[in-house]
Amino acid sequence: MMHTDGTDRTIPTLAYARAGALMLLLVVVAIGAWEINWRARGYNPMVADSPAFWAIQRRAATAAEDPVVIVGSSRALFDINLEVWERLDGRRPIQLSLEGTSGLLGLKHLAEDPEFSGTVIVGVTPPLYFTGFAFRGNVFEHYESETPSEWVGKQLSMPLESVFAFIEFENLPLFELLQDIPMPNRAGVNPPHMEIRKLSESDFSRNTWMWPHVEEDSTYREGSRAIWLHTLEQMAPPPGTPPADPEPMIEETIAHVAAIRERGGDVVFIRAPSAGPWREVEAGGFPREKYWDLLMQRVDAGGVHFEDHPELMGLDLPEWSHLSRDSAVRYTEAIHPLIREALWR
């Protein structure tokens, strides 16, 4: 070929197909190595519990006939095993509980839905329920404003999430290891917020259980406890601060329960086990007689408190706030008849 500079250069024939195949092979090898690395660390394919995925379950709660729906914080999420409940009850509950989020918000969302008329199990974690705290409160806004592209994106991502463990990117081991590096703060400097580690696994029905590393790896478990201690220190009110007023939350609860029962539904409240520093903080800052007992006296619904039933005590809480997987199975088997009795009463 003659070029403008008068030279004659031949353009070599390139093996595009071979180059493409080599590139594809390198990509497959890299993804495979990354996937093997994650699985070796104990990670498994699981659904990303995004607001879009919660919205799928929330729509199912309205569409289902006579559903059992669980709302609450992470204890209601971890501690009730959906497979066990389905075996005992014949119905698989719809799990709408949210980590670090007051169960009152989930109850409110269902009460304000004129199409919902099922049974609601409300988990009460006192520091969350009676303050209205909402770590994952964005899911309610997402549900109301979800775009078609967001819905389609989740539908496309779920098949990949069921195959690849590395998609669970928010729990990169690097960031977990960084939390273990002792970095004392200078005088007068507040410590940074410490993220809660990976504690759970779940399936595509949001059936959730404790991650085996928390139970089996003592170093990882102690690291998780250390982060809880840091969190509890940050939560502690200054000396002389009056306790949270339960009255607004109780009044709101009464209204939401009435709305659901008017449509033929029903509500029951549960107080799941806690241990160690978590139980100490809850007993000191949210004493039972001023919060849970008062709620049960005022609201027209039944309740089950773990302290009232020996079969709900003595269970394993590796990091003080959530039951181990085996204990969650036993807890579900024990609390199912108690919930049914509370609903009947």
Secondary structure as a PSIPRED ss2 file (coil, helix, strand):
# PSIPRED VFORMAT (PSIPRED V4.0)

   1 M C   1.000  0.000  0.000
   2 M E   0.000  0.000  1.000
   3 H C   1.000  0.000  0.000
   4 T C   1.000  0.000  0.000
   5 D C   1.000  0.000  0.000
   6 G C   1.000  0.000  0.000
   7 T C   1.000  0.000  0.000
   8 D E   0.000  0.000  1.000
   9 R C   1.000  0.000  0.000
  10 T C   1.000  0.000  0.000
  11 I C   1.000  0.000  0.000
  12 P C   1.000  0.000  0.000
  13 T C   1.000  0.000  0.000
  14 L C   1.000  0.000  0.000
  15 A C   1.000  0.000  0.000
  16 Y H   0.000  1.000  0.000
  17 A H   0.000  1.000  0.000
  18 R H   0.000  1.000  0.000
  19 A H   0.000  1.000  0.000
  20 G H   0.000  1.000  0.000
  21 A H   0.000  1.000  0.000
  22 L H   0.000  1.000  0.000
  23 M H   0.000  1.000  0.000
  24 L H   0.000  1.000  0.000
  25 L H   0.000  1.000  0.000
  26 L H   0.000  1.000  0.000
  27 V H   0.000  1.000  0.000
  28 V H   0.000  1.000  0.000
  29 V H   0.000  1.000  0.000
  30 A H   0.000  1.000  0.000
  31 I H   0.000  1.000  0.000
  32 G H   0.000  1.000  0.000
  33 A H   0.000  1.000  0.000
  34 W H   0.000  1.000  0.000
  35 E H   0.000  1.000  0.000
  36 I H   0.000  1.000  0.000
  37 N H   0.000  1.000  0.000
  38 W H   0.000  1.000  0.000
  39 R H   0.000  1.000  0.000
  40 A H   0.000  1.000  0.000
  41 R C   1.000  0.000  0.000
  42 G C   1.000  0.000  0.000
  43 Y C   1.000  0.000  0.000
  44 N C   1.000  0.000  0.000
  45 P C   1.000  0.000  0.000
  46 M C   1.000  0.000  0.000
  47 V C   1.000  0.000  0.000
  48 A C   1.000  0.000  0.000
  49 D C   1.000  0.000  0.000
  50 S C   1.000  0.000  0.000
  51 P H   0.000  1.000  0.000
  52 A H   0.000  1.000  0.000
  53 F H   0.000  1.000  0.000
  54 W H   0.000  1.000  0.000
  55 A H   0.000  1.000  0.000
  56 I H   0.000  1.000  0.000
  57 Q H   0.000  1.000  0.000
  58 R H   0.000  1.000  0.000
  59 R H   0.000  1.000  0.000
  60 A H   0.000  1.000  0.000
  61 A H   0.000  1.000  0.000
  62 T H   0.000  1.000  0.000
  63 A H   0.000  1.000  0.000
  64 A C   1.000  0.000  0.000
  65 E C   1.000  0.000  0.000
  66 D C   1.000  0.000  0.000
  67 P C   1.000  0.000  0.000
  68 V E   0.000  0.000  1.000
  69 V E   0.000  0.000  1.000
  70 I E   0.000  0.000  1.000
  71 V E   0.000  0.000  1.000
  72 G C   1.000  0.000  0.000
  73 S C   1.000  0.000  0.000
  74 S H   0.000  1.000  0.000
  75 R H   0.000  1.000  0.000
  76 A H   0.000  1.000  0.000
  77 L H   0.000  1.000  0.000
  78 F H   0.000  1.000  0.000
  79 D H   0.000  1.000  0.000
  80 I C   1.000  0.000  0.000
  81 N C   1.000  0.000  0.000
  82 L H   0.000  1.000  0.000
  83 E H   0.000  1.000  0.000
  84 V H   0.000  1.000  0.000
  85 W H   0.000  1.000  0.000
  86 E H   0.000  1.000  0.000
  87 R H   0.000  1.000  0.000
  88 L H   0.000  1.000  0.000
  89 D H   0.000  1.000  0.000
  90 G C   1.000  0.000  0.000
  91 R C   1.000  0.000  0.000
  92 R C   1.000  0.000  0.000
  93 P C   1.000  0.000  0.000
  94 I E   0.000  0.000  1.000
  95 Q E   0.000  0.000  1.000
  96 L C   1.000  0.000  0.000
  97 S C   1.000  0.000  0.000
  98 L C   1.000  0.000  0.000
  99 E C   1.000  0.000  0.000
 100 G C   1.000  0.000  0.000
 101 T E   0.000  0.000  1.000
 102 S C   1.000  0.000  0.000
 103 G H   0.000  1.000  0.000
 104 L H   0.000  1.000  0.000
 105 L H   0.000  1.000  0.000
 106 G H   0.000  1.000  0.000
 107 L H   0.000  1.000  0.000
 108 K H   0.000  1.000  0.000
 109 H H   0.000  1.000  0.000
 110 L H   0.000  1.000  0.000
 111 A H   0.000  1.000  0.000
 112 E C   1.000  0.000  0.000
 113 D C   1.000  0.000  0.000
 114 P C   1.000  0.000  0.000
 115 E C   1.000  0.000  0.000
 116 F C   1.000  0.000  0.000
 117 S C   1.000  0.000  0.000
 118 G C   1.000  0.000  0.000
 119 T E   0.000  0.000  1.000
 120 V E   0.000  0.000  1.000
 121 I E   0.000  0.000  1.000
 122 V E   0.000  0.000  1.000
 123 G E   0.000  0.000  1.000
 124 V C   1.000  0.000  0.000
 125 T C   1.000  0.000  0.000
 126 P H   0.000  1.000  0.000
 127 P H   0.000  1.000  0.000
 128 L H   0.000  1.000  0.000
 129 Y H   0.000  1.000  0.000
 130 F C   1.000  0.000  0.000
 131 T C   1.000  0.000  0.000
 132 G C   1.000  0.000  0.000
 133 F C   1.000  0.000  0.000
 134 A E   0.000  0.000  1.000
 135 F C   1.000  0.000  0.000
 136 R C   1.000  0.000  0.000
 137 G C   1.000  0.000  0.000
 138 N H   0.000  1.000  0.000
 139 V H   0.000  1.000  0.000
 140 F H   0.000  1.000  0.000
 141 E H   0.000  1.000  0.000
 142 H H   0.000  1.000  0.000
 143 Y H   0.000  1.000  0.000
 144 E H   0.000  1.000  0.000
 145 S H   0.000  1.000  0.000
 146 E C   1.000  0.000  0.000
 147 T C   1.000  0.000  0.000
 148 P H   0.000  1.000  0.000
 149 S H   0.000  1.000  0.000
 150 E H   0.000  1.000  0.000
 151 W H   0.000  1.000  0.000
 152 V H   0.000  1.000  0.000
 153 G H   0.000  1.000  0.000
 154 K H   0.000  1.000  0.000
 155 Q H   0.000  1.000  0.000
 156 L H   0.000  1.000  0.000
 157 S H   0.000  1.000  0.000
 158 M H   0.000  1.000  0.000
 159 P H   0.000  1.000  0.000
 160 L H   0.000  1.000  0.000
 161 E H   0.000  1.000  0.000
 162 S C   1.000  0.000  0.000
 163 V C   1.000  0.000  0.000
 164 F C   1.000  0.000  0.000
 165 A C   1.000  0.000  0.000
 166 F C   1.000  0.000  0.000
 167 I C   1.000  0.000  0.000
 168 E C   1.000  0.000  0.000
 169 F H   0.000  1.000  0.000
 170 E H   0.000  1.000  0.000
 171 N H   0.000  1.000  0.000
 172 L C   1.000  0.000  0.000
 173 P H   0.000  1.000  0.000
 174 L H   0.000  1.000  0.000
 175 F H   0.000  1.000  0.000
 176 E H   0.000  1.000  0.000
 177 L H   0.000  1.000  0.000
 178 L H   0.000  1.000  0.000
 179 Q C   1.000  0.000  0.000
 180 D C   1.000  0.000  0.000
 181 I C   1.000  0.000  0.000
 182 P C   1.000  0.000  0.000
 183 M C   1.000  0.000  0.000
 184 P C   1.000  0.000  0.000
 185 N C   1.000  0.000  0.000
 186 R C   1.000  0.000  0.000
 187 A C   1.000  0.000  0.000
 188 G C   1.000  0.000  0.000
 189 V C   1.000  0.000  0.000
 190 N C   1.000  0.000  0.000
 191 P C   1.000  0.000  0.000
 192 P C   1.000  0.000  0.000
 193 H C   1.000  0.000  0.000
 194 M C   1.000  0.000  0.000
 195 E C   1.000  0.000  0.000
 196 I C   1.000  0.000  0.000
 197 R C   1.000  0.000  0.000
 198 K C   1.000  0.000  0.000
 199 L C   1.000  0.000  0.000
 200 S E   0.000  0.000  1.000
 201 E E   0.000  0.000  1.000
 202 S E   0.000  0.000  1.000
 203 D C   1.000  0.000  0.000
 204 F C   1.000  0.000  0.000
 205 S C   1.000  0.000  0.000
 206 R C   1.000  0.000  0.000
 207 N C   1.000  0.000  0.000
 208 T E   0.000  0.000  1.000
 209 W E   0.000  0.000  1.000
 210 M E   0.000  0.000  1.000
 211 W C   1.000  0.000  0.000
 212 P H   0.000  1.000  0.000
 213 H H   0.000  1.000  0.000
 214 V H   0.000  1.000  0.000
 215 E H   0.000  1.000  0.000
 216 E H   0.000  1.000  0.000
 217 D C   1.000  0.000  0.000
 218 S H   0.000  1.000  0.000
 219 T H   0.000  1.000  0.000
 220 Y H   0.000  1.000  0.000
 221 R H   0.000  1.000  0.000
 222 E H   0.000  1.000  0.000
 223 G H   0.000  1.000  0.000
 224 S H   0.000  1.000  0.000
 225 R H   0.000  1.000  0.000
 226 A H   0.000  1.000  0.000
 227 I H   0.000  1.000  0.000
 228 W H   0.000  1.000  0.000
 229 L H   0.000  1.000  0.000
 230 H H   0.000  1.000  0.000
 231 T H   0.000  1.000  0.000
 232 L H   0.000  1.000  0.000
 233 E H   0.000  1.000  0.000
 234 Q H   0.000  1.000  0.000
 235 M H   0.000  1.000  0.000
 236 A C   1.000  0.000  0.000
 237 P C   1.000  0.000  0.000
 238 P C   1.000  0.000  0.000
 239 P C   1.000  0.000  0.000
 240 G C   1.000  0.000  0.000
 241 T C   1.000  0.000  0.000
 242 P C   1.000  0.000  0.000
 243 P C   1.000  0.000  0.000
 244 A C   1.000  0.000  0.000
 245 D C   1.000  0.000  0.000
 246 P C   1.000  0.000  0.000
 247 E H   0.000  1.000  0.000
 248 P H   0.000  1.000  0.000
 249 M H   0.000  1.000  0.000
 250 I H   0.000  1.000  0.000
 251 E H   0.000  1.000  0.000
 252 E H   0.000  1.000  0.000
 253 T H   0.000  1.000  0.000
 254 I H   0.000  1.000  0.000
 255 A H   0.000  1.000  0.000
 256 H H   0.000  1.000  0.000
 257 V H   0.000  1.000  0.000
 258 A H   0.000  1.000  0.000
 259 A H   0.000  1.000  0.000
 260 I H   0.000  1.000  0.000
 261 R H   0.000  1.000  0.000
 262 E H   0.000  1.000  0.000
 263 R C   1.000  0.000  0.000
 264 G C   1.000  0.000  0.000
 265 G C   1.000  0.000  0.000
 266 D E   0.000  0.000  1.000
 267 V E   0.000  0.000  1.000
 268 V E   0.000  0.000  1.000
 269 F E   0.000  0.000  1.000
 270 I E   0.000  0.000  1.000
 271 R E   0.000  0.000  1.000
 272 A C   1.000  0.000  0.000
 273 P C   1.000  0.000  0.000
 274 S C   1.000  0.000  0.000
 275 A C   1.000  0.000  0.000
 276 G H   0.000  1.000  0.000
 277 P H   0.000  1.000  0.000
 278 W H   0.000  1.000  0.000
 279 R H   0.000  1.000  0.000
 280 E H   0.000  1.000  0.000
 281 V H   0.000  1.000  0.000
 282 E H   0.000  1.000  0.000
 283 A H   0.000  1.000  0.000
 284 G H   0.000  1.000  0.000
 285 G H   0.000  1.000  0.000
 286 F C   1.000  0.000  0.000
 287 P C   1.000  0.000  0.000
 288 R H   0.000  1.000  0.000
 289 E H   0.000  1.000  0.000
 290 K H   0.000  1.000  0.000
 291 Y C   1.000  0.000  0.000
 292 W H   0.000  1.000  0.000
 293 D H   0.000  1.000  0.000
 294 L H   0.000  1.000  0.000
 295 L H   0.000  1.000  0.000
 296 M H   0.000  1.000  0.000
 297 Q H   0.000  1.000  0.000
 298 R H   0.000  1.000  0.000
 299 V C   1.000  0.000  0.000
 300 D C   1.000  0.000  0.000
 301 A C   1.000  0.000  0.000
 302 G E   0.000  0.000  1.000
 303 G E   0.000  0.000  1.000
 304 V E   0.000  0.000  1.000
 305 H E   0.000  0.000  1.000
 306 F H   0.000  1.000  0.000
 307 E H   0.000  1.000  0.000
 308 D H   0.000  1.000  0.000
 309 H C   1.000  0.000  0.000
 310 P H   0.000  1.000  0.000
 311 E H   0.000  1.000  0.000
 312 L H   0.000  1.000  0.000
 313 M C   1.000  0.000  0.000
 314 G C   1.000  0.000  0.000
 315 L C   1.000  0.000  0.000
 316 D C   1.000  0.000  0.000
 317 L C   1.000  0.000  0.000
 318 P C   1.000  0.000  0.000
 319 E C   1.000  0.000  0.000
 320 W C   1.000  0.000  0.000
 321 S C   1.000  0.000  0.000
 322 H C   1.000  0.000  0.000
 323 L C   1.000  0.000  0.000
 324 S C   1.000  0.000  0.000
 325 R H   0.000  1.000  0.000
 326 D H   0.000  1.000  0.000
 327 S H   0.000  1.000  0.000
 328 A H   0.000  1.000  0.000
 329 V H   0.000  1.000  0.000
 330 R H   0.000  1.000  0.000
 331 Y H   0.000  1.000  0.000
 332 T H   0.000  1.000  0.000
 333 E H   0.000  1.000  0.000
 334 A H   0.000  1.000  0.000
 335 I H   0.000  1.000  0.000
 336 H H   0.000  1.000  0.000
 337 P H   0.000  1.000  0.000
 338 L H   0.000  1.000  0.000
 339 I H   0.000  1.000  0.000
 340 R H   0.000  1.000  0.000
 341 E H   0.000  1.000  0.000
 342 A H   0.000  1.000  0.000
 343 L H   0.000  1.000  0.000
 344 W H   0.000  1.000  0.000
 345 R C   1.000  0.000  0.000
